[in-house]
Amino acid sequence: MARIASGFVHHKKVTAALRRVKKQFPKDVISIDYRLGKNWDGEPTMFFDIVLSEEARRPPYTNLGRLASRLSLALSAEVRPDEFGLGYYPHYFSQAEYDARKEEIPA
């Protein structure tokens, strides 16, 4: 359980909620992970790292905006970061982008 300024975040509950969101988008989402941090204004924030399938990222990109909107709504409804007193930001990646990002962040 992570301690943040406004309370506790239950990792198991968040992980279960992320699994439920992923199941709603079986062809489009490879994985969803989260991390806690502060936004540009110093407020406690939950950052979601969402790896999209290559199929979801193919042109025409008109569906990508709708997918991002639907994913954002699903994350808000299932994870409910506002109940933890957190803002949230979804970040979307290809598998290659996500792997490169993980290599850049020290463990």
N, C-alpha and C positions, 0 to 999 in steps of 0.2 A: 504494500500500500504506500503510495507516494504522498508525502506531506507538501501541501502548497499553502500559500498565504491565507486562503479562505477556507481551508479544510483538507479533506482527504480525497484522493482519487483511488478507487478500488480497481487495481489492475485486472483482476479476473472478470469483473463486470464489464469493463471497457473492452477487453479482449473478446468476450462473448458477444457483445454488441457489434463489434467489428466483423465477426464471423457472420452474424445475421445480415449485415449490410452487404458483405461480399456475396452471400448466397442470392441476393436480389439481382445481382449483375454477373451471372456466371460466365458469359461470353466476353465481357468487357473488362473485368477487374481481375488481375492476377493476385495482388496482395494489397492489404491495407495495414499500415503500422502507425503508431502514434508516439509522440514524445512531448514532454512538458517543457515549457520555457517561458520566456517573456517576449511580448511583441515589441515593436519599435517604440512604444510609449511606456514600456516597463510593466505592462499589465500581465498577470499570469495567463498563459495561453496554451491550448492544446493544438499541436500541429499534427495533421494527418498526412502521411506519405502514401499516396495511392499509385500503384503501378498498374498502368492500363495495358491491355493486350494490343498487339500490333494491329489486329483487326479493328479495334476501337479507334485507333489513331490514323487509319487510312483515309485518304480523301474520298469523298467530299467531307470536309470538316464540319459541315452544318450539324451533324449529329453530335459532335464533340461538346458543343456548348450545352445542348440539352442533357447529355450524359452528365456533365459536370454539375449542372443545376440539380438534377435528380439525385446524384450522389451527395451533394451538399445537404439537401433536405433529409435524405435518409440518415446521414451521420448525425444531424441535429436531433432527429426524432429518436434514434436508437441509443446513441451515446449520451445525449443530453448534457453537453459540457457546461451549459448555463447553470445546471443544478450544482456543479462544483464551483461556480463562480468564475468560470473560465470563458474567454473568447475562444474561437477556433478558426483555423485556417487550413483548408485542404490544399495540398500541393500534388500536382499530377506529373507522373514520370513514365517514360518507357522503361523497360527492364534494364537496358544498357545505361540510361541516364541514372537510374537508381543505384545500380552497382557502382558506377563511377563516383557518385555522391558518397556512398558508404565508405569507399576507400579514402576519401578526403577527410572524413570526420574521424578524429582520434578516438580510440576506444576508451 
